[in-house]
Amino acid sequence: MRKKGGPTSPRRRSAGGPSSRRIGDPEAEPHSNAAGQRTADPSIRRSVDPPIRPTVDFLRQRLATLEPRVAIVLGSGLGGLADSVTDAQRIPYRDIPGFPEATVAGHAGLLVAGGIEGMPVLLQSGRFHLYEGHEPATVALPVRVFAELGIRTLIVTNAAGGLRPTFRVPTLMLIADHINLLWRNPLLGTVVAGEQRFPDMSEPYDRELRAIARRVALSDGIVLEEGVYAGLLGPSYETPAEIRMLMRLGADSVGMSTVPETITARARGMRVLGISSITNLAAGLSARALSHAEVMQASELLAGQLQRLVRGVVRQLG
């Protein structure tokens, strides 16, 4: 995919007074505090950027001569791929500056560095979610670190509910596009160095990578659906009425992750491949009650297919 633009420098404010301001720009529309000092609009909540440099420096020291080319984010119950990494170096989150602990079942809380199909990779086994109370910038931190380490390709996986009645669950779905209903964006606030202010999202999931995934699935006999992923805040599962709304909006699957990582990666000019493990039909489409335990069990059933698919894609990138 071609990159549109590059890192955007903060816009300089001219000395022309009020006429030089843009309406709605929190830096250009000052407010005054009790002391008469001008401040940014307090109604705008800025995303708090965690310290990136100490994290990057720590990982560069730990990785030594390894230079990962692909990063892979593993969703709920999908951590088995990390066990297949050769010459693996496992780095617990608790040792990494700026990384919080993973708190969700099925998320190990490790970065795993090594090789897959001869390709140097870095796996995130356990992601951070907004529903855990993290700021969007914290959820996006690993992707920003991956970009600083020189990684240009990101593979994101997740466990999701299926909205398409024809899905024969459990099954895999290639993410062609997404709908952001998390009501959060990791790019909110001051532009982070190396990121575009207004990244193009007309093709968030790389066309070429999706074509590679389809070829691998066909050659390996893996059933691979394709559709639109809706990201919701959670942590409660959706109601039947919400599912009917999502279906009318054009969504084929629903989950509580992935969107912030993809937005951040696109702002960095990274290519993204997204794969959902459709573990169950969403509320109202099945008589069964939803549970995280069921999601984990279904993810395990799909783990072998997902690993073959990811390994095949990585092989093609070598």
SERO-695191 format. One line per 3 residues: number of its first residue (from 1); their letters; for each residue y negated, z, x of N, C-alpha, C. Coordinates in steps of 0.001 Angstrom, whole numbers, padded with zeros to 6 digits. Layout:
BEGIN
NUM	a	Y,Z,X,Y,Z,X,Y,Z,X ~ ...
This chain:
BEGIN
1	mrk	001181,000000,000840,000000,000000,000000,-001234,000000,000878 ~ -002216,-000801,000526,-003428,-000809,001319,-004225,000433,001014 ~ -004945,000944,002013,-005771,002117,001826,-007164,001688,001408
4	kgg	-007733,002362,000442,-009082,002070,000045,-009999,003117,000653 ~ -010814,002682,001579,-011769,003587,002179,-011139,004513,003169 ~ -011871,005464,003641,-011374,006415,004625,-011980,007764,004356
7	pts	-011994,008643,005374,-012558,009962,005188,-014013,009861,004752 ~ -014396,010646,003814,-015741,010587,003283,-016547,011760,003791 ~ -017686,011497,004401,-018553,012550,004887,-019356,013114,003738
10	prr	-019704,014395,003792,-020505,014972,002724,-021821,014219,002582 ~ -022231,013971,001333,-023470,013240,001101,-024648,014071,001549 ~ -025548,013449,002325,-026742,014151,002761,-027768,014178,001639
13	rsa	-028375,015302,001439,-029404,015416,000423,-030723,014970,001010 ~ -031380,014062,000342,-032661,013597,000838,-033725,014634,000566 ~ -034847,014462,001218,-035935,015420,001065,-036873,015020,-000055
16	ggp	-036417,014177,-000942,-037278,013639,-001979,-037462,014533,-003182 ~ -036937,015753,-003167,-037140,016675,-004264,-036200,016402,-005413 ~ -036530,016883,-006589,-035639,016795,-007745,-035210,015388,-008079
19	ssr	-036059,014400,-007807,-035697,013034,-008167,-034547,012510,-007358 ~ -034215,013167,-006220,-033121,012703,-005370,-031793,013312,-005755 ~ -031796,014233,-006747,-030567,014913,-007129,-029777,014104,-008124
22	rig	-028460,014341,-008136,-027587,013755,-009152,-027243,014818,-010173 ~ -027409,014468,-011437,-027067,015426,-012488,-025580,015740,-012419 ~ -025262,017021,-012466,-023861,017436,-012427,-023364,017735,-011038
25	dpe	-024160,017432,-010002,-023771,017746,-008624,-024093,019201,-008388 ~ -023071,020063,-008149,-023327,021498,-008009,-024210,021806,-006823 ~ -024209,020935,-005778,-025067,021170,-004631,-026490,020735,-004941
28	aep	-026608,019742,-005852,-027916,019199,-006137,-028595,019874,-007324 ~ -027841,020647,-008110,-028406,021327,-009260,-028398,022829,-009005 ~ -029323,023327,-008182,-029281,024731,-007785,-029658,025679,-008921
31	hsn	-029158,026899,-008805,-029545,027989,-009684,-030184,029047,-008793 ~ -030844,030014,-009396,-031498,031054,-008624,-030843,032386,-008923 ~ -030704,033210,-007888,-030198,034558,-008105,-031367,035516,-008307
34	aag	-031059,036814,-008382,-032100,037794,-008676,-033198,037818,-007618 ~ -032839,037457,-006395,-033804,037474,-005296,-034583,036167,-005199 ~ -034342,035263,-006157,-035048,033998,-006121,-034431,032976,-005194
37	qrt	-033250,033286,-004597,-032575,032355,-003699,-031780,031353,-004505 ~ -031754,030089,-004061,-031053,029045,-004800,-029557,029086,-004495 ~ -028753,028988,-005534,-027295,029040,-005390,-026675,027908,-006176
40	adp	-025373,027623,-005908,-024652,026597,-006657,-024386,027073,-008075 ~ -024145,026144,-008952,-023873,026436,-010351,-022679,027377,-010464 ~ -022852,028605,-010968,-021736,029568,-011026,-020662,029179,-012020
43	sir	-020936,028206,-012913,-019930,027810,-013901,-018853,026934,-013296 ~ -019101,026438,-012073,-018126,025569,-011429,-017282,026394,-010479 ~ -015973,026464,-010772,-015059,027228,-009927,-014506,026323,-008842
46	rsv	-014789,026681,-007607,-014353,025846,-006501,-012961,026263,-006024 ~ -012199,025293,-005603,-010892,025576,-005025,-011098,026181,-003644 ~ -010392,027269,-003352,-010564,027953,-002080,-009630,027335,-001044
49	dpp	-010209,026738,-000008,-009392,026102,001010,-008765,027141,001925 ~ -007437,027180,002014,-006797,028094,002961,-006992,027560,004372 ~ -006848,028408,005392,-007030,027934,006777,-005912,026963,007168
52	irp	-006292,025757,007530,-005304,024733,007867,-005016,024711,009366 ~ -006049,024853,010187,-005880,024698,011628,-004852,025652,012220 ~ -004875,026963,011900,-003841,027847,012467,-002426,027421,012062
55	tvd	-002276,026924,010832,-000965,026473,010369,-000496,025269,011166 ~ -001381,024304,011351,-001038,023088,012089,-000710,023419,013542 ~ -001525,024252,014167,-001293,024612,015575,000042,025333,015737
58	flr	000357,026233,014796,001621,026965,014863,002803,026006,014774 ~ 002746,025079,013811,003873,024164,013614,004001,023180,014775 ~ 002903,022736,015325,002998,021843,016484,003696,022546,017655
61	qrl	003404,023812,017810,004062,024566,018887,005549,024725,018598 ~ 005906,025009,017331,007305,025193,016988,008084,023880,017035 ~ 007452,022779,016640,008147,021492,016617,008300,020899,018008
64	atl	007468,021343,018942,007523,020870,020327,007430,019343,020376 ~ 008487,018678,020828,008416,017222,021001,008759,016443,019734 ~ 009233,017139,018682,009580,016447,017445,008311,015993,016726
67	epr	008260,014724,016350,007125,014173,015614,007636,013591,014293 ~ 007675,014408,013241,008212,013933,011957,007413,012744,011419 ~ 008126,011809,010829,007484,010639,010224,007525,010692,008706
70	vai	008460,011472,008156,008618,011588,006707,008683,013067,006338 ~ 007956,013449,005295,008062,014798,004738,008724,014698,003371 ~ 009580,015674,003063,010319,015679,001791,010138,017041,001142
73	vlg	009615,017048,-000088,009441,018284,-000841,010622,018424,-001802 ~ 011332,019535,-001698,012545,019747,-002487,012243,020651,-003676 ~ 012608,020195,-004876,012371,020949,-006101,013463,021954,-006398
76	sgl	013407,022527,-007604,014336,023588,-008015,015787,023144,-007891 ~ 016564,023928,-007145,017986,023668,-007006,018331,022471,-006146 ~ 017355,021900,-005465,017587,020690,-004688,017567,020948,-003185
79	ggl	017687,022201,-002799,017601,022556,-001393,018789,022141,-000557 ~ 019860,021620,-001173,021057,021244,-000416,020809,020173,000619 ~ 019807,019326,000400,019513,018272,001363,019138,018857,002715
82	ads	018538,020043,002697,018139,020680,003950,019349,021016,004814 ~ 020507,021225,004191,021704,021571,004949,022261,020377,005731 ~ 021834,019170,005354,022354,017976,006028,021468,017508,007179
85	vtd	020385,018223,007440,019473,017837,008521,020130,018120,009867 ~ 020094,017145,010759,020680,017321,012089,019674,017973,013031 ~ 020214,018741,013993,019375,019469,014960,018275,020234,014233
88	aqr	018672,020909,013179,017700,021529,012284,017050,022762,012901 ~ 015771,022838,012701,015004,024040,013039,014443,024589,011735 ~ 014834,025798,011363,014412,026401,010104,013314,027422,010360
91	ipy	012198,027226,009675,011025,028066,009879,010685,028749,008556 ~ 010923,030049,008436,010619,030752,007175,009120,030749,006898 ~ 008780,030675,005629,007367,030688,005251,006660,031941,005749
94	rdi	007373,033057,005785,006725,034306,006192,006227,034260,007634 ~ 006753,033313,008422,006321,033176,009813,005165,032196,009975 ~ 004841,031436,008920,003865,030357,009025,002502,030844,008552
97	pgf	001483,030783,009380,000148,031223,008960,-000332,030467,007727 ~ -000806,031212,006747,-001364,030604,005546,-000368,030295,004457 ~ 000936,030350,004756,001960,030055,003748,002342,031332,003000
100	pea	002230,031336,001660,002751,032474,000899,004276,032394,000798 ~ 004873,033463,000339,006317,033472,000125,006654,032666,-001127 ~ 007810,031994,-001124,008310,031327,-002321,008896,032393,-003239
103	tva	008567,032320,-004538,009000,033368,-005463,009923,032868,-006567 ~ 010131,031553,-006671,010901,030994,-007775,012355,030808,-007355 ~ 013287,031175,-008218,014704,030981,-007941,014990,029513,-007676
106	gha	015780,029258,-006628,016101,027881,-006260,015162,027302,-005232 ~ 014171,028096,-004795,013226,027657,-003767,013394,028582,-002565 ~ 013944,028047,-001471,014373,028884,-000353,013220,029489,000430
109	gll	012094,028802,000508,010978,029310,001304,011136,029004,002776 ~ 011468,027743,003082,011673,027323,004477,011070,025943,004702 ~ 010552,025721,005896,010353,024371,006397,011525,024063,007312
112	vag	012126,022900,007134,013277,022507,007942,012924,021215,008668 ~ 012916,021279,009983,012580,020120,010807,013825,019628,011516 ~ 013944,018314,011644,015105,017744,012330,015222,016274,012027
115	gie	016462,015805,011829,016682,014389,011606,017532,014109,010384 ~ 017221,013026,009685,018041,012474,008611,018186,010988,008872 ~ 019432,010535,009029,019693,009128,009321,018902,008649,010542
118	gmp	018770,009536,011527,018065,009182,012750,016552,009241,012653 ~ 016023,009568,011482,014578,009639,011261,014099,011086,011418 ~ 013081,011330,012244,012522,012688,012329,011817,013057,011031
121	vll	012212,014176,010437,011706,014559,009120,011293,016025,009123 ~ 010507,016368,008105,010133,017757,007862,010324,018019,006375 ~ 011204,018956,006043,011526,019258,004652,010854,020553,004228
124	qsg	010266,020539,003040,009714,021735,002424,010719,022213,001384 ~ 011479,023219,001748,012500,023748,000843,011910,024927,000075 ~ 011281,024604,-001042,010582,025606,-001836,009099,025311,-001861
127	rfh	008593,024939,-003026,007175,024597,-003138,006396,025740,-003776 ~ 005085,025616,-003772,004203,026582,-004417,003731,025987,-005745 ~ 003675,026815,-006782,003308,026347,-008117,002026,027025,-008584
130	lye	001272,026318,-009386,000072,026905,-009971,000422,028077,-010880 ~ 001563,027993,-011578,001910,029065,-012520,002251,030379,-011817 ~ 002445,030329,-010497,002650,031568,-009741,001329,032280,-009458
133	ghe	000228,031648,-009835,-001081,032236,-009599,-001783,031697,-008372 ~ -001182,030695,-007715,-001795,030126,-006521,-002985,029243,-006889 ~ -003965,029193,-006003,-005055,028242,-006136,-004522,026827,-005886
136	pat	-005150,025805,-006457,-004717,024427,-006181,-004684,024100,-004697 ~ -005633,024637,-003930,-005657,024358,-002497,-004429,024918,-001789 ~ -003899,026046,-002280,-002684,026613,-001693,-001476,025745,-002013
139	val	-001411,025249,-003256,-000317,024350,-003629,-000343,023091,-002766 ~ -001541,022628,-002431,-001696,021401,-001654,-001605,021628,-000151 ~ -001612,022884,000291,-001632,023187,001720,-000531,022489,002513
142	pvr	000747,022550,002088,001779,021886,002896,001514,020401,003108 ~ 001054,019697,002068,000802,018261,002208,-000332,018013,003188 ~ -001367,018830,003134,-002468,018682,004084,-001983,018917,005513
145	vfa	-001098,019886,005659,-000533,020146,006985,000324,018968,007438 ~ 001142,018428,006536,001969,017254,006885,001084,016122,007394 ~ -000021,015878,006700,-000913,014787,007102,-001508,015049,008483
148	elg	-001886,016288,008742,-002449,016629,010054,-001416,016468,011162 ~ -000141,016616,010820,000923,016430,011810,001247,014958,012038 ~ 000556,014071,011321,000753,012639,011519,001766,011994,010596
151	irt	002253,012740,009588,003225,012188,008640,002514,011270,007663 ~ 003064,010081,007466,002408,009096,006601,003186,008802,005322 ~ 004414,009326,005200,005226,009087,004001,005692,010418,003428
154	liv	005487,010598,002132,005870,011826,001449,006848,011488,000329 ~ 007986,012182,000313,008952,012070,-000784,008930,013394,-001539 ~ 008586,013326,-002834,008539,014541,-003657,009663,014492,-004689
157	tna	010361,015595,-004843,011425,015692,-005837,011126,016875,-006747 ~ 011687,016837,-007936,011512,017947,-008866,012641,017943,-009884 ~ 012757,019056,-010575,013625,019131,-011751,012729,019027,-012972
160	agg	013108,018207,-013929,012235,017943,-015070,013038,017833,-016352 ~ 012336,018012,-017466,012939,017796,-018768,012759,016354,-019198 ~ 013747,015814,-019902,013695,014427,-020328,013084,014282,-021710
163	lrp	012172,013315,-021858,011537,013053,-023145,012069,011794,-023796 ~ 012721,010964,-023019,013236,009707,-023558,014600,009981,-024199 ~ 014731,009766,-025492,015987,010110,-026177,017207,009383,-025625
166	tfr	016998,008255,-024964,018127,007493,-024435,018630,008024,-023096 ~ 017941,009007,-022509,018421,009589,-021258,019793,010226,-021479 ~ 020707,009946,-020570,022002,010623,-020587,021975,011668,-019476
169	vpt	021556,012857,-019833,021343,013909,-018838,022670,014531,-018416 ~ 022710,015029,-017155,021670,014927,-016143,021629,013543,-015499 ~ 020432,013122,-015116,020271,011818,-014485,019039,011850,-013584
172	lml	018904,010861,-012745,017748,010756,-011859,016728,009788,-012441 ~ 015449,010081,-012223,014381,009198,-012686,013381,008965,-011570 ~ 013138,007717,-011266,012099,007324,-010327,010747,007483,-011023
175	iad	009814,008149,-010377,008501,008357,-010984,007622,007145,-010693 ~ 007222,006439,-011766,006357,005277,-011618,004887,005656,-011731 ~ 004594,006749,-012436,003220,007176,-012657,003278,008611,-013168
178	hin	002122,009250,-013243,002117,010599,-013804,000901,010823,-014698 ~ 000988,011870,-015516,-000117,012329,-016357,-000417,013765,-015941 ~ -001658,014002,-015522,-002030,015332,-015041,-002544,016176,-016198
181	llw	-001684,017057,-016714,-002065,018001,-017755,-001998,019437,-017236 ~ -002145,019572,-015916,-002176,020896,-015299,-003557,021531,-015419 ~ -004568,020695,-015751,-005953,021145,-015847,-006456,021709,-014515
184	rnp	-005879,021262,-013435,-006308,021645,-012089,-006229,020409,-011218 ~ -007081,020374,-010172,-007038,019278,-009207,-007272,019860,-007826 ~ -006389,019602,-006872,-006525,020200,-005542,-007719,019667,-004753
187	llg	-008365,018615,-005242,-009511,018041,-004531,-010832,018643,-004991 ~ -010793,019563,-005935,-011998,020192,-006451,-012715,020950,-005340 ~ -014033,020822,-005286,-014814,021551,-004299,-015254,020674,-003149
190	tvv	-015586,021302,-002043,-016052,020579,-000869,-014965,019647,-000350 ~ -015364,018445,000060,-014392,017484,000575,-013776,018019,001861 ~ -012451,018038,001909,-011737,018469,003111,-011733,017316,004103
193	age	-011956,017633,005372,-011999,016603,006412,-010723,015767,006379 ~ -010905,014450,006440,-009760,013550,006441,-009344,013074,005072 ~ -010036,013529,004020,-009663,013151,002650,-010759,012336,001994
196	qrf	-010358,011459,001085,-011315,010700,000301,-011837,011561,-000842 ~ -013113,011416,-001146,-013690,012137,-002272,-013123,011630,-003597 ~ -012994,010297,-003722,-012530,009686,-004964,-011343,008762,-004667
199	pdm	-010161,009321,-004419,-009014,008471,-004076,-008575,007594,-005243 ~ -008159,006392,-004926,-007648,005462,-005942,-006280,005948,-006414 ~ -006124,006111,-007732,-004855,006573,-008296,-004234,005508,-009190
202	sep	-004603,004240,-008964,-004034,003173,-009784,-002561,002939,-009471 ~ -002116,003381,-008301,-000699,003287,-007930,-000322,004529,-007120 ~ -000213,005685,-007793,000038,006927,-007064,001386,006947,-006356
205	ydr	002370,006254,-006912,003712,006225,-006330,003956,004815,-005800 ~ 004178,004737,-004509,004149,003480,-003775,005142,002446,-004311 ~ 004654,001257,-004572,005465,000192,-005149,006614,-000196,-004216
208	elr	006325,-000313,-002926,007360,-000719,-001976,008450,000343,-001853 ~ 008055,001610,-001816,009046,002686,-001732,009923,002730,-002978 ~ 009336,002478,-004131,010135,002457,-005362,011133,001296,-005347
211	aia	010720,000171,-004801,011636,-000974,-004709,012800,-000653,-003780 ~ 012507,000037,-002681,013572,000449,-001759,014543,001387,-002471 ~ 014000,002363,-003218,014854,003325,-003930,015747,002622,-004940
214	rrv	015200,001636,-005646,016016,000908,-006625,017143,000134,-005936 ~ 016856,-000461,-004779,017896,-001195,-004050,018989,-000254,-003563 ~ 018599,000900,-003055,019582,001882,-002578,020448,002352,-003742
217	als	019826,002660,-004877,020578,003130,-006045,021568,002074,-006514 ~ 021144,000817,-006527,022029,-000264,-006972,023217,-000416,-006042 ~ 022968,-000367,-004740,024058,-000566,-003778,025014,000615,-003744
220	dgi	024516,001822,-004066,025350,003027,-004027,025911,003410,-005391 ~ 025625,002612,-006424,026134,002915,-007755,025528,004159,-008371 ~ 024261,004425,-008063,023569,005596,-008603,022735,005172,-009815
223	vle	022935,005836,-010935,022118,005555,-012118,020707,006082,-011855 ~ 019724,005194,-011916,018345,005575,-011610,017426,005041,-012708 ~ 016941,005944,-013538,015956,005580,-014546,014585,005471,-013883
226	egv	013591,005036,-014626,012227,004977,-014101,011272,005274,-015244 ~ 010229,006069,-014970,009313,006418,-016035,008129,007224,-015561 ~ 007400,007770,-016533,006162,008507,-016294,006437,010008,-016385
229	yag	005934,010741,-015394,006115,012195,-015307,004842,012882,-015791 ~ 004977,013825,-016713,003844,014630,-017163,003909,015995,-016495 ~ 002824,016370,-015820,002764,017672,-015164,001997,018660,-016025
232	llg	002656,019751,-016443,002033,020811,-017234,001995,022102,-016422 ~ 001089,022999,-016801,000874,024210,-016019,002062,025161,-016060 ~ 002689,025356,-017250,003780,026319,-017344,003229,027742,-017300
235	psy	004075,028766,-017060,005511,028658,-016814,006381,028584,-018068 ~ 005793,028749,-019259,006607,028613,-020456,007004,027157,-020644 ~ 008214,026953,-021181,008615,025595,-021504,007794,025093,-022699
238	etp	007828,023793,-022921,006996,023177,-023938,007579,023418,-025341 ~ 006715,023399,-026326,007166,023493,-027711,007560,022099,-028197 ~ 008339,022004,-029279,008664,020686,-029827,007419,019867,-030169
241	aei	006354,020524,-030681,005127,019797,-031010,004485,019230,-029746 ~ 004503,020009,-028671,003947,019524,-027404,004759,018349,-026870 ~ 006053,018406,-027044,006903,017293,-026595,006594,016029,-027386
244	rml	006408,016166,-028689,006050,014989,-029489,004716,014407,-029038 ~ 003765,015278,-028681,002476,014816,-028167,002654,014050,-026863 ~ 003453,014606,-025947,003673,013961,-024641,004337,012598,-024810
247	mrl	005258,012503,-025731,005919,011218,-025977,004914,010184,-026479 ~ 003989,010613,-027326,002969,009686,-027825,002000,009281,-026708 ~ 001824,010165,-025722,000957,009843,-024586,001625,008890,-023593
250	gad	002929,008683,-023749,003625,007759,-022868,004443,008405,-021768 ~ 004649,009732,-021843,005438,010421,-020827,006930,010266,-021110 ~ 007713,010209,-020017,009173,010115,-020111,009858,011380,-019618
253	svg	009143,012189,-018854,009694,013443,-018358,008557,014443,-018233 ~ 008905,015725,-018132,007877,016762,-018050,008336,017853,-017098 ~ 007388,018346,-016297,007670,019413,-015347,006406,020171,-015014
256	mst	006501,021037,-013994,005396,021945,-013669,004971,021838,-012212 ~ 005135,020670,-011621,004826,020530,-010192,004462,019085,-009888 ~ 004567,018733,-008604,004531,017352,-008103,003149,016693,-008137
259	vpe	002435,016841,-009252,001142,016164,-009388,000139,016604,-008316 ~ -000041,017914,-008047,-001009,018287,-007006,-000660,017725,-005624 ~ 000636,017730,-005283,001030,017189,-003972,000737,015693,-003888
262	tit	001004,014978,-004978,000775,013532,-004977,-000711,013210,-004863 ~ -001548,013911,-005608,-002993,013675,-005536,-003503,013922,-004123 ~ -003064,015013,-003523,-003505,015341,-002167,-003051,014290,-001166
265	ara	-001803,013866,-001296,-001279,012848,-000385,-002054,011543,-000503 ~ -002385,011146,-001727,-003142,009909,-001912,-004551,010031,-001336 ~ -005144,011221,-001443,-006464,011430,-000846,-006412,011309,000671
268	rgm	-005229,011546,001242,-005025,011427,002691,-004533,010049,003105 ~ -004324,009162,002132,-003835,007825,002454,-002346,007765,002724 ~ -001602,008787,002306,-000153,008802,002494,000532,008007,001393
271	rvl	001688,007424,001706,002521,006770,000698,003428,007819,000065 ~ 003627,007713,-001256,004391,008732,-001983,005523,008076,-002761 ~ 006706,008685,-002662,007843,008349,-003503,008205,009599,-004292
274	gis	008327,009470,-005618,008664,010616,-006456,009967,010402,-007208 ~ 010813,011420,-007211,012107,011357,-007905,012293,012642,-008712 ~ 012552,012487,-010003,012835,013628,-010867,014333,013726,-011134
277	sit	014844,014935,-011069,016183,015213,-011581,016029,015632,-013037 ~ 016402,014758,-013957,016277,015073,-015384,017454,015962,-015744 ~ 017184,017250,-015877,018257,018233,-016019,018632,018516,-017468
280	nla	017723,018203,-018387,017963,018538,-019793,017014,017720,-020660 ~ 017361,017581,-021933,016425,017015,-022884,015432,018097,-023293 ~ 014181,017699,-023461,013123,018655,-023746,013258,019251,-025143
283	agl	012430,020260,-025419,012498,020989,-026685,012332,020047,-027878 ~ 013176,020243,-028889,013117,019424,-030078,014004,018192,-030023 ~ 014464,017849,-028820,015344,016686,-028667,016801,017107,-028530
286	sar	017025,018408,-028445,018373,018948,-028328,018416,020280,-029060 ~ 019583,020630,-029535,019732,021898,-030259,019844,023085,-029319 ~ 019989,022818,-028010,020204,023899,-027050,018884,024524,-026626
289	als	018901,025850,-026451,017732,026550,-025922,017597,026236,-024434 ~ 016353,026234,-023941,016104,025902,-022542,016122,027159,-021683 ~ 016637,027017,-020461,016646,028138,-019524,016596,027603,-018099
292	hae	016042,028422,-017203,015969,028014,-015799,017368,027954,-015185 ~ 018266,028792,-015667,019643,028771,-015161,020302,027421,-015447 ~ 020051,026879,-016641,020600,025573,-016979,020011,024489,-016084
295	vmq	018707,024599,-015809,018053,023644,-014914,018710,023670,-013534 ~ 018974,024865,-013028,019601,024999,-011715,020996,024385,-011707 ~ 021773,024639,-012748,023132,024107,-012811,023133,022581,-012856
298	ase	022248,022010,-013654,022179,020557,-013763,021687,019940,-012456 ~ 020755,020621,-011786,020263,020130,-010490,021391,020056,-009474 ~ 022261,021047,-009523,023397,021055,-008598,024340,019885,-008875
301	lla	024494,019529,-010159,025349,018384,-010501,024777,017078,-009956 ~ 023454,017010,-009879,022796,015795,-009404,022547,015801,-007898 ~ 022793,016933,-007265,022418,017087,-005860,023030,016015,-004968
304	gql	024309,015702,-005184,024962,014701,-004341,024328,013330,-004480 ~ 024036,012930,-005721,023401,011631,-005937,021998,011597,-005334 ~ 021258,012672,-005535,019896,012714,-004995,019909,012644,-003474
307	qrl	020831,013357,-002855,020906,013324,-001395,021239,011925,-000896 ~ 022181,011246,-001565,022525,009885,-001147,021342,008942,-001312 ~ 020600,009129,-002400,019457,008277,-002652,018371,008499,-001594
310	vrg	018045,009752,-001337,016994,010063,-000352,017410,009603,001043 ~ 018659,009874,001392,019145,009443,002716,019090,007921,002842 ~ 019444,007219,001770,019391,005773,001814,017974,005250,001977
313	vvr	017025,005863,001300,015623,005454,001440,015139,005717,002860 ~ 015434,006895,003384,015008,007229,004745,015621,006255,005757 ~ 016882,005904,005522,017551,004934,006418,016790,003605,006435
316	qlg	016346,003164,005255,015627,001904,005170,014262,001976,005843 ~ 013713,003169,005959,012403,003331,006590,012486,003402,008107 ~ 013706,003550,008624,013898,003699,010063,013641,002432,010851
